[in-house]
Amino acid sequence: MAAASPSPPLESTELFNAPANTNTSVKGEEWRAMKKVIENLYAHREPDGHDPSKVFHRKVNKRAMPDYYEVIKEPVALSTLKHKQFTREYKNFAEFVRDCALITHNAQTYNRPEAGAYQDAITMRGVMERELQQLAEQKIITPELAVLPDLGEIPPASPRPLEYEDDDDEEDDEDDEDDDADDSEEDGAKRRRKRGPRSNAVTIKREGGPKGDGDKGNEDSRKRRGRPPRVDTPMEARIKAVLKGIRKHKNEQGQIMIHQFEKLPDKAIMPEYYQETKEPIAIELIKNLRKGKEIANARQRKQKRKKYQSVDHFMRDIDTMFDNAKSYNQDESQIYKEAVFLQSEAHKLSDIEKQKPDTEYVMEEGRLPLPNGILHNGELWKVGDWVHIQNPNDVTKPIVAQIYRTWQDTDGEKWVNACWYYRPEQTVHQYEKHFYPNEVVKTGQYRDHRIDEVIDRCFVMFTTRYSRGRPRGYPADKEVYVCDSRYNEEKHRLNKIKTWASCLPDEVRDKDYEMDLFDGLKKVKKVPSPILHMLKEDAKETDELPKPSWGTENAPPIVGAVYKGPRDEN
């Protein structure tokens, strides 16, 4: 939030039809203040319309989640606050403040950091802190009472078991690996999508050794290698360092100063802020612009703004945010003073980061990111490009792949990391399986290749668009493939893709391409497996799954296999 409420809320004249509590020091004005805080907690909405209070309306159902009460000894919900305020059970205002703190502390204690309830708790804690601070500014409570009490350290989440991602987990968005890391480092305040556990087995290095079909020593080297983490460019790393640096400062009440600038004020509650402020902006939008994303404003419209092109570009928004706060709030207000301090600190950090050479921001193993792509053979190869890569197992069938990362090693050699797409004959599948002509399937293999291994361009279309047309202006001599499924290489299963965007690099996920449409829908008929002839005459449904035939290490199988078992469910 980048503004403080300019005037105190009107006092209610409502009379309480509740039993009197003579054993309390709470005054009438404080009871009314509690009621107003509770109402505002229920009413708070995120800019995208999300209600973070909903999960805290009532206590957890003991029958549905009995273990919750083994972990949480003092369960509290908003309904608890509402009841105790109405019946005047609180002996003093500090008890009310403690109950507020318990709501969020309990949620963070029981849930994992990636859970929605955990993230909603962080949001609600911020709302509570703002509401209590306003009461202190209005002299209804003391500044000491406006600080949520420390109820103990949030215990660390127990580690998940290490295993390969299942297909359903993989279908969930695979992006924002860097987002999660950013948020945990900066404030942990983003709600994250649920995601299955990731495998450590995908980080195996390429090693030399004997090659050949069925070589046991090479099994590890053939395991899928997971999607590479998103790498910050030097410019992005500098911006990230500034954001991280200004999060460290706390005020005299022990509150993190930047929290007031996280989100814009609710337009329904503070319409005057938007009348006076011509360019409203908050940390939430700034972080999304750093990552090249769009966020929806309160009216559910996309804010079309370009990703930051420089640290100075980023600092202009930082200045706008703090200048807005200083313009809207009075000079002697706490938020004005904190805006002045944080703005000065941001500029100090920015100056320090800009003086550092780019070499300080290299990746692991000395890799230098090349975010603008690689110029090779007169062409620019960049993240999101579909390519053919040399296949040492079969020069007539180049590897179909999509580029995910581009970088330069310490020797100056340029590399790409690309996600492989297998051809049907490179998979192990049930013998009755049919495929589209020119079909490929997405794998979990993200492999490193020297740029000189890239042969040519190609294109892969999702099945829903393949029958409607082709990419506009795409050369007729370039291959266009269709993709309908993911291939689980460990279980030899083909699973239909639900969301094509989840298969793409996050840098190009929001980008679309124009098409030259056919006159009508083109009917594409599936054909039998290209390796159906490999099914043994005496094959039985009870046979073990066959294995593919491997050749060179950093290449797809020479050929897959077929079996007579039951069809896959999907």
BALO-238439 format. One record per residue: x, y, z of N, C-alpha, C in turn; residue in one letter. Coordinates in steps of 0.02 Angstrom, whole numbers, plus 50000, padded with zeros to 5 digits. Example, Ala and Ser with C-alpha at 12.3 -4.5 7.8 and 13.67 -1.06 7.14 Angstrom:
// residues 2
506604971650390506154977550390506604983550390A 506424988850354506844994750357506455000250394S 
This chain:
// residues 570
500434994150000500005000050000500445006250000M 500235011449966500645017349961500285023449988A 499805022550034499445028250061499165026550128A 499065031550169498745030650233498065033950230A 497575031450267496905034150266496925041250293S 496635046050258496685053050278496255054950337P 495755051150352495305052950407495075046750443S 494925047250509494705041550547494005039450527P 493845032950535493175030650517492655033650564P 492045034450540491505037150581491335032150636L 491215034650696491055030250751490335027850743E 490235021550761489575018650757489155020650817S 488515021650806488065023250861487665017050881T 487875011250854487505005050867487545003250941E 486985001150969486964998951039487074991451041L 487434989051089487574982051095487014978551134F 486704973651103486224969451138486564963251162N 487074964051203487474958551226487554959051302A 487654953351334487724953451407488324957651428P 488234961651480488774965951504489304961851538A 489934963851527490504960451558490834965551605N 490744964451669491014969251717491764968151729T 492024962251708492734960651720493144962451659N 493104968751637493474970951577493694978151584T 494264979551554494504986451553494394989751485S 494064986151439493954988651371493414994051373V 493564999851342493095005451340492635004851279K 492095008651281491615008451227491925010051159G 492365014951157492695016851095493125011051069E 493425007251114493845001551094493424995751067E 492834994751099492384989451073492184991051001W 492024997450989491824999450922492404998750873R 493005000250897493594999550854493714992250835A 493634987750884493694980550869493204978550814M 492594980850821492074979050772492264981450702K 492534987650700492734990350635493314986450605K 493794984450646494364980550622494114973950593V 493664970550630493404964150607493044964850541I 492634970050535492264971250472492754972250414E 493284976050427493764977250373494164971050355N 494284966650403494624960250388494184955950343L 493544955750358493074951950315493014955050245Y 493054961650241492924965150179493524965650132A 494124964350158494724965450116494734960850055H 494914963749998494984959849936495644961749903R 495934956949869496534958149830496344961649764E 496834964849730496674968149666496344963649615P 496484957049618496184952449570495514949749594D 495254952449650494604950349676494644944649726G 495234941849738495304936349785495144938549856H 494794934249894494614935549963495074931550009D 495594934750037496064930950079495784929350148P 495224932350166494934931050232494504924750234S 494294922350175493794917050172493994910850211K 494634908850204494854902750237494874903550313V 494834909750337494874910950409494194912750440F 493654912150402493004913850429492814909550489H 492924903050484492744898450538493334893950555R 493304890950613493834886350634493834880150589K 494404876950587494484870850547494034865350574V 493704861650529493264856150549493674850550581N 493534849050643493934844150680493864837150651K 493274835550626493174828850596493554828150531R 493564833450493493894833150428494654833250435A 494904836950484495634837650492495814837050566M 495764831050594495904830150665496624831750684P 497094830750637497794832050653497934839550663D 497494843750636497584850950645497594852750719Y 497164849550757497104851150828497654847850869Y 498024843350839498614840650873499204845450866E 499194849250812499734854050799499574860850829V 498954863050820498744869750841498374869250908I 498654872150959498364871651026497854877051042K 497894882751006497424888251018497094890250951E 496644886350925496314888050861495874894250868P 495954898750821495564905050820495354906550748V 494754909250740494514911350674494214918250680A 494044921250623493724927750625493064927450662L 492714921750657492094921050694492214921250769S 492804919050791492984919450862493034926750884T 493374930750843493444937850858492754941150860L 492344939450811491684942450805491254940850867K 491264934550888490864932350945491114935651010H 491764935651020492044938251083491974945951086K 491964949151028491844956351028491114957851043Q 490674953951013489954955151022489744953751095F 490004948451124489834946551193490284949951244T 490744954051220491194957851263491584953351311R 491874948251283492264943451323492974945851335E 493224950251292493924952351299494014956551363Y 494504954651403494644958251465495034964651452K 495414964751397495784970651378495914970351303N 496134975851274496234976151201496804971751179F 497284970551223497854966351206497634959251189A 497104956851222496854950051207496584949751136E 496254955051115495994955351046496574955250996F 497084959151009497674959350965498004952550961V 498044949151018498354942451019497954937450978R 497284937850982496874933350942496974934650867D 497044940950849497184942550779497834939150757C 498344939850798498994936850782498954929350777A 498554926250821498484918950821498204916350755L 497734920050725497434917750662497964916550609I 498404921450600498914920750548499474916050569T 499664916350633500204912050657500014904750651H 499404903050668499174896050663499194893550591N 498974897850545498964895850474499674894650449A 500144898850470500834898050447501174892150482Q 500954890550541501244884850578501024878250547T 500384877850528500114871450504500254870250430Y 500234875550389500274874650316500984875650291N 501114872750233501744873750199501754880750168R 502364883550158502404890350130502064891050062P 502034885650022501724886149955500964885649957E 500674884150017499954883250022499604890050017A 499004889949988498614896149982498454899150050G 498284894950100498124897450167498714901150198A 499314898550186499924901750213500004908650183Y 499924909150117500004915550084499454920350102Q 498834917750111498284922050133498414924750203D 498734920650245498884922750313499364928750312A 499854928650267500324934150262499954940550241I 499504939750193499104945550171498684948350228T 498344943850264497904946050318498304949250375M 498894946750387499314949850439499474957050422R 499604958250358499734965150336499134969650346G 498534966850331497914970750341497824972250416V 497934967250458497874968350531498354973750555M 498974973550531499464978450553499254985550533E 498984986250472498764992850449498174995350490R 497694990850504497104992850542497304995050613E 497734991350645497954992950713498354999450714L 498755000450662499155006550658498705012650652Q 498165011950615497695017550607497375019150674Q 497205014050713496915015150779497405018850825L 498045017250819498555020650859498615027950837A 498585029250771498625036050747498015040150768E 497445036850778496835040250801496805040650877Q 497335038350911497385038650984496865034351020K 496595029350983496115024751015496475019551056I 497055017351031497485012751069498185015551070I 498605012751113499295015151117499705012151060T 500265015251042500695012350989500925005351006P 501025003751070501244997051090500714991851073E 500084993551081499544988851066499454987850991L 499724992350951499644991950878500124986950846A 500554983950887501044979150861500814972050877V 500744967850826500554960850838501094957350878L 500904953650930501404950450972501774944750937P 502384943450959502774937950932502554931550967D 502254927050929501994920750958502474914950948L 503074916350931503564911050922503754910150849G 504304906850838504564905850770504124900950731E 504014902450668503634897950624504084891950610I 503864885850626504294879950615504424878850541P 505014876550522505154875150451504744869250427P 504564869350363504174863850334504614857650329A 504314851850344504694845650338504834844250265S 505414841450249505594840350179505144835250145P 504994836550081504594831750043505044825950021R 504754820050012505164814549987505394815949916P 506004813649900506274814649833505994809449786L 505714811749731505444807149682505364810849617E 505244807149564505124810349500504444813549499Y 504384818949462503734821949454503284817149416E 502664816749439502184812949401501904817349346D 501544814449301501304818149243500824823649264D 500394822249313499914827249335500274833149366D 500814831749403501194837249433501514841349378D 501764837949328502114841549274501624845849235E 500984843849232500494847849197500384854549230E 500474854849298500424861249332500964865849305D 500854872249313501344877049287502034875449312D 502504874749265503194873349283503594879749290E 503254885349279503624891549283503674894049354D 503944900349361503994903849425504434900349474D 504884896049450505384893349496505764899149526E 505924903949484506284909749509505834914149551D 505184914249534504714918249572504694915949644D 504654909349653504624906649720505254908449758D 505824907949724506454909649758506464917049776A 506234921249729506224928449743505794929949804D 505204927049804504734928749857504964926249924D 505284920449926505524917849990506104922050015S 506494924749968507054928949988506814935950007E 506334938549969506144945449980505624946250035E 505094942250032504604942850086504154936850094D 504174932150050503744926250056503014927850049G 502844933550020502154935850024501734934249963A 501994930449917501604928749858501244922149868K 500614921849847500294915349846500574911449787R 500754905149798501054901249743500584895749722R 500644894049658500254888449634500504882049664R 500054877149671500274870749697500694867249645K 501194863949668501644860549622501894854249654R 501974848949614502224842749641502954843249659G 503194838549697503904838649718504364837849658P 504934841149662505424840549609505954835449627R 506244832449577506734827249587507444829949586S 507854827449631508564829249629508924825449575N 508604820249550508934816049500509014819549434A 508664825249426508694828549361509314832949355V 509724833349407510314837649404510944833849388T 510884827649366511464823449350511874826749295I 512534826949305512974829749253513084824649198K 513224827349139513414822849085514104820149098R 514184813749092514834810649104515004806149046E 515644805049038515864800448986515764793249008G 515964788548967515894781648987515694777448928G 515654770948937515474766648882514784768048857P 514694767448792514044768748762513784762348732K 513124762248724512844756348692512174754548719G 511834750248684511164748248701511164744348767D 510734746748813510624742948875511194743248923G 511674747748915512234748148961511994750649028D 512054746549080511804748249146512144754449173K 512774755249158513144760949184512894767549156G 512524767249102512284773449071511574775149090N 511254771249132510554772349149510454779249180E 510884781149226510814787649258510864793349207D 511324792549160511434797949111510834798749065S 510404793549061509824793949017509204796449052R 509244797249119508664799649155508504806749133K 507864808349137507644814949116507984820249159R 508124825849128508434831349164507944837149163R 507744839249222507194843849229507314850749201G 506774854449196506784861249168507304865449205R 507734868849169508254872849202507954878749239P 508244880749295507984886549331508044892849289P 507584897349298507614903649262508214907649287R 508604910249242509224913749261509134921249253V 509324924949305509284932149302509854934949259D 509704939649218510224943349183510564947949233T 511154950649218511474955349264511014961149283P 510644963749234510184969249249509634966949297M 509344961049285508824958449329509094957049399E 509714954549403510014953149468510124959649508A 510294964949474510384971449508509714973949536R 509194973349496508524975549519508314971349579I 508424964849574508244960249628508614962049693K 509244964049687509634965849746509364972149779A 509134976949738508844983049766508194981449804V 507754977449773507134975549806507254971849871L 507754967449869507914963549929508194968049984K 508604972949963508924977350011508434981750049G 507924984450014507454989050048506954985250091I 506954978550087506494974650129506774973750199R 507394975250209507714973750274507554978850328K 507314984650309507234990150357506564989750394H 506604990650460506004990550503505954997250539K 505334999050558505225005150596505285003850671N 505135008850711505225008250783504755003050813E 504205001650779503734996550804503924989450782Q 504484988850747504714982350725504384979950661G 504014984350628503664982350566504104983850506Q 504084979450456504474980450395504164986250357I 504564991350345504314997650315503984996550247M 504284992350205504054991750136503364988550131I 503134985350186502484982050183501924986850165H 501994993250184501464998050168501434999650094Q 501954997750058501984999249986501884993049942F 501704987449974501624981149937501074981449885E 500494983849906499904983849862499594990749861K 499244992149808498884998549804498274998449849L 498045004249872497455004449914496845001849878P 496364999349916495734996949887495365003049859D 495195002749796494875008449763494185009849791K 493845004649816493175005649844493215009349911A 493765008149947493845011250013494155018150008I 494625018949961494995025349955494975027949883M 494375029649858494335032149788494715038749779P 494775042649833495105049149827495845048449811E 496145042649832496855041549816496965041249741Y 496495038049705496565037249633496385043649596Y 496015048149629495865054649599496475059249602Q 496855058549657497435062949666498075060049636E 498105053449630498715050149606498645048149533T 499035051149491498965050049418499275043449395K 499795041249429500135035149408500235030549468E 499705027349493499765023049552500185016849536P 500635015249581501065009449572501285006849640I 501375000349646501584997349709502104991949694A 502394989249747502924984149741502684978149701I 502054976249711501784970349675501854971149600E 501674976849574501714978149502502444978649480L 502864981749521503564982449504503894975649498I 503744971049543504044964349540503804960649478K 503184961549460502934958149400503244961049337N 503374967549336503704970449279504424968049274L 504744966849331505424964149330505424957349297R 504894953449309504864946749281504544946549212K 504344952449188504054952749121503344950249118G 502964950949174502274948549175501784954349178K 501154952749166500624957549174500214955549235E 499924960449270499464958749324498814962549312I 498274959749339497624962949329497514968249383A 497234973849364497084978849414496394977549442N 496144982149483495514980949518494934979949471A 494984982649410494444981849362494554975849317R 495024971649334495164965549297495424966849227Q 495714972749215496024974149150496764973149156R 497074971149101497794970249101498144977049095K 498634977949138499034984049133499594982649084Q 499544985649025500034984448973500654988848985K 501154986049016501774989749029502354985349009R 502884988548984503454984848960503894982449018K 504214976849008504694974349057505274979249061K 505574979649120506124984349130506704982849083Y 506954988149052507514987649005508174989649037Q 508144992749096508754994949130508604996049204S 509124996749244509034998249315508735005249323V 508935009949281508655016749285507905016649270D 507695012549222506985011849206506605009349268H 506885004349302506595001749364506565007049418F 507105010949425507145015949478506645021649466M 506455022849404505935027949391505275025949423R 505115019449420504495017049452504565017149528D 505155015549554505275015949626505165023149650I 505435027949613505345034949631504615037049627D 504265034749575503555036349569503165033749628T 503305027649649502945024649705503045028749769M 503665030449785503795034249846503565041449840F 503625044449780503385051249770502625051649779D 502265046449756501545046149766501365046349840N 501735042349880501605042149952501745048849984A 502285052149963502455058649992501955064049971K 501715063549911501235068449886500555067749920S 500345061749933499675060449960499645061450036Y 500185059650071500185059850144500515066150171N 500345067950232500615073850264501355072850283Q 501725078450284502445078050295502635074850361D 502215075850413502395073150479502145066050490E 501795063150441501535056350449502105051250444S 501985045550476502495040350477502635037650407Q 502105036750367502205033850300502605038650256I 502525045350266502925050250228503665049550246Y 503805049150310504495048650332504825042150308K 504425036650309504705030250287504815030250211E 504375033750175504465034250102505115037950086A 505245043350122505865047250112506475042850125V 506455039250181507025035050200507135029350149F 506605025750132506675020050086506885022350016L 506645028149994506845030649928507595032049927Q 507845035049981508565036449985508965029949985S 508735024950024509085018550027509075015049959E 508525015449924508475012249858508995015149810A 509085021649812509575024849768510285022949787H 510425022349851511085020149873511235013149847K 510745008649855510835001749833510915001449757L 510515005449722510555005549648511245007749625S 511515012849657512175015349638512715009949649D 512655006449705513135001049720513094995549668I 512484993449651512394987949603512634989949533E 512524996149513512714998149445513474998649437K 513824999349493514554999549489514874992749483Q 514494987449497514764980649492514804978549419K 515334974949400515384972449331514894966649320P 514704965549257514234960149241514504953349262D 515164952649265515464946249281515304943949352T 515064948549394514874946549462514204942949463E 513854942949407513184940049405513154933849360Y 513704930249356513714924249314513324918749348V 513114913749308512754907949333513244903149366M 512974897449388513404892249415513884889849362E 514464887549383514984885049338515244890549291E 515164896849310515434902249271515064903849207G 514444901449201514054902849140513794910049141R 513874913449085513634920249078512994920149036L 512424922249065511794922149027511834926648965P 511514924348912511454928348851510714929348837L 510384933748874509654934548869509414936948801P 509844940148763509634942548697509734937448642N 509944931448661510034926148612510754925448588G 510844920948540511504919448513511494920348437I 511954924348412512014925348339512464919848312L 512194915548269512564909948242512364908848169H 512874908448126512754907348054512264912548025N 512344918748050511934924148023511234924448049G 511054920148096510374920048125510404920848200E 509884923848228509824924748300509404919048330L 509704915448376509354909848409509214911848481W 508574911648500508394914248566507894909548601K 507774910948664507304906948704506614906848671V 506324900948667505664900148636505694897548564G 506284898048532506344895748463506284888148460D 505924885748409505894878548394506454876848346W 506824871648360507424870148320507494862648308V 507884861148257508144854448245508864854348271H 509024849248311509694848448338509994841948312I 510634841848301510964835848276510804829748319Q 510624824248285510484817948319511024812948298N 511514811748341512064807248322511834800048313P 511234798348337510974791548327510664790648258N 510424796048228510094795448163510074802448130D 510514803648084510574810248053509944812048013V 509544806947995508934808347956508364810648001T 508444809948066507914811948113508204816648166K 508304822948148508584827748197508124828348258P 508414830148314508034830948376507594837148371I 506944836248382506484841948384506514844748455V 506624851248462506724854048528506514861448530A 506434863948592506294871148602506824873948649Q 507104879648631507644882648670507364885748735I 507694884248790507494886848856508004891748885Y 508644890748872509154895048899509704896148848R 510024901848850510604903248807511144906248852T 511754903948844512294906448886512974905348853W 513494908048886514184907448863514604904648920Q 515034899748905515444896848959516084900848968D 516504898549014517114902349031517614902448973T 517544897848926517994897748868517714901948809D 517144905148821516854909148768516404905248721G 516304898748733515884894748690515154895848708E 514724896148658514014897648669513594891248668K 513104891148713512694885148724511944886848727W 511544881648714510824882148727510614876248771V 510094877348811509764871748844509084871148811N 508914865048789508304864148750507904858248775A 507254858848771506804853348789506684848948728C 506824842448736506744837748680506004835748671W 505824834748609505184831848590505334825448551Y 505074819748575505204813348542504714812248485Y 504954808548435504514806048382504184799648408R 503604797648383503264791648409503714785448409P 504124784648359504554778648354505114778748405E 505184784248442505704784548494505414783248564Q 504764781848567504434780648631504264773248639T 504114771248701503844764648716503094765548727V 502684762148687501964763248692501574756848676H 500934756948693500494751248681500384750448606Q 500374744248582500404742948510499804745648471Y 499244746948505498654749548469498644757148467E 499144760248495499174767548496499234770348425K 498834775448410498854778848345499144785948356H 499464788548304499774795148307499584799248246F 499624805848254499544810248195500174809748152Y 500104810648087500714811248046501104817348071P 501754816748075502184822248099502064824048172N 501834819248211501724820648282502374819848322E 502444824048373502994823348422502684823848492V 503044821448542502784821648610503294825148655V 503044829148702503484832848747503784828148798K 504434828848810504774824748860504984829048919T 505264825848969505554829349026506304830249019G 506554829648958507274830248945507444837448926Q 507834840748968508074847548953508834846948950Y 509104847048889509814845348879510214851348853R 510864851348871511324856448848511634854548781D 511664859348736511964858248669512374864348649H 512944863148618513314868648589512904871748532R 512974878148522512574881548471512694878648402I 513304875948389513434873148323513084866448312D 512754863748364512354857648356511654859248329E 511464865648332510814867748306510844867948230V 510404864148197510434863448125509994868448089I 509374868948112508874872548072508284874248117D 507834878148090507214879748126506664874848107R 506194874048154505584870248140505034873548182C 504454870548186503914873348227503484867748253F 503254868448316502804863548346502164867048366V 501604864248344500944867148359500544862448404M 500144865348447499694861348488499144858748442F 498884852948458498404849548414497794853648398T 497564858048446496964861948434497054867248380T 497684869148366497804874248315498054871248250R 498344865348255498634862048197498134860948141Y 497514859548161496994858048111496674864348083S 496874870248110496564876548088496984880448039R 497644879348041498074883247997498804882248013G 499224886847989499944886448000500204893348021R 500774893748054501034900248074501104904848014P 500894910948022500884915747966501584916947938R 501634916247873502254917647839502794912547851G 502624906847880503144901847895503374898547830Y 504024898047819504274895147756504004888147742P 503814886947681503514880447663504014874747668A 504654876247665505154870847667505354868947739D 505064872247789505214870747858504694865947887K 504924861247929504464856247958504014859448010E 503384857448009502894859448060502634853048092V 502714852448158502504846448193501874847948235Y 501534842648255500954843348298501094839648363V 500874842448418500984839348484500324838748521C 500204832948550499584831648585499694829048656D 500304826248668500414822648731501104824148761S 501154822648825501784822348860501994815048865R 502644813848868502894807048874503254806248940Y 503004801848982503334800249045503834794649031N 504464796349031504974791749009505124786249060E 504944787549123505054782449174504504777149173E 503884779449164503314774849164503094772849094K 503394775849043503204774548973502464775648963H 502254781648983501544783448975501494789848935R 500974790148894500814796148855500194799248885L 500234805548905499674808948936499504815248897N 498864816048883498644821848844498804828248881K 499034833148844499194839748872498544843648882I 498454846248941497854850248956497954857548937K 498534860248954498664867348941499324868148905T 499304870448844499904870948803500394876048833W 500144881348864500584886448893501054883448945A 500824878248980501244875249033501854871649003S 501854870548938502404867148905502944871948881C 502824878448884503264883248853503704886848904L 504264889648882504674893848927504264899848951P 504364901849013503964907349039504094913849002D 504674914548970504824920648933504354921648874E 504084916248846503664916848786502954914348798V 502804912848860502154909848875501564914348858R 501664920848867501114925548853501114928048781D 501584925748741501624928148672501254923248626K 500904925948578500534921748531500804923048461D 500614918848415500834919748346500224919948300Y 500274923948248499724924348200499734918348154E 499154916848124499104910948083498804912548015M 499024908747965498674908547901498174902847906D 497534904547909497024899447922496844895647859L 496664889347867496394885347813495684887847798F 495414885847742494724887747725494224884947776D 494394879147803493984876047855494434871647897G 494144868347946494544863847988494814858147945L 495454857147951495774851747912495744845347954K 495424840247928495384833947964496044830147958K 496344828848014496974825348015496844818448045V 496944813248006496794806548029497414803348061K 497314800348118497864796848151498024790348115K 498644788248121498874782148088499174777448140V 499214771048124499504766148172500224767848190P 500464764948243501144766048266501644764448212S 502144768648202502644767348150503104761348167P 503074758948229503484753148248503044747248269I 502434747048243501974741548259502284734848239L 502694734848187503004728648162503484725548213H 503674729448264504144726948313503814722648367M 503154722348367502804718248417502944710848404L 503174707348454503344700348447502704696248436K 502764690948396502184686848382501904683448444E 502334681748491502114678448551502014683248610D 501944689648595501864694648648501224693448687A 501264694448754500684693448797500584699848839K 499974700748862499814706748901500184706848967E 500394700948990500744700449055501504701549049T 501744702548989502464703648980502684710149015D 503314710149036503594716349063503664721549007E 503644727849027503714733148977504404732748945L 504434733048879505084732848846505454739448856P 506094739448841506504745448847506694748048778K 506804754448773507024757148708507754755148695P 507964755848634508654754348615509034760948613S 509544761348656509924767548662510564767148620W 510794772948601511424773448566511864778448600G 512024783948564512434789248593512084792348653T 512494794548702512214796748765511754802848760E 511994808248730511604814448729511154814648667N 510724809648662510264809148605509664804848625A 509094805648591508514801348604508674794148587P 508234789448606508354782348589508404781348513P 508784776248495508804774448423508114772448400I 507784768548441507104766448427506764764548492V 506114765548496505734763848555505514756548554G 504914755148578504664748248579503904748448587A 503594742848571502864742148580502724736048623V 502174736148658501984730648702501234729248695Y 501024723548721500344721348711499914722248774K 500174725848823499794726948884499164731148872G 498784732248925498164736148918498314743348898P 497834746548866497924753448845497994758048905R 498354763548896498394768548949497704771448960D 497574773449022496934776549039496834782949000E 497364786748992497314793148956497444791848882N 
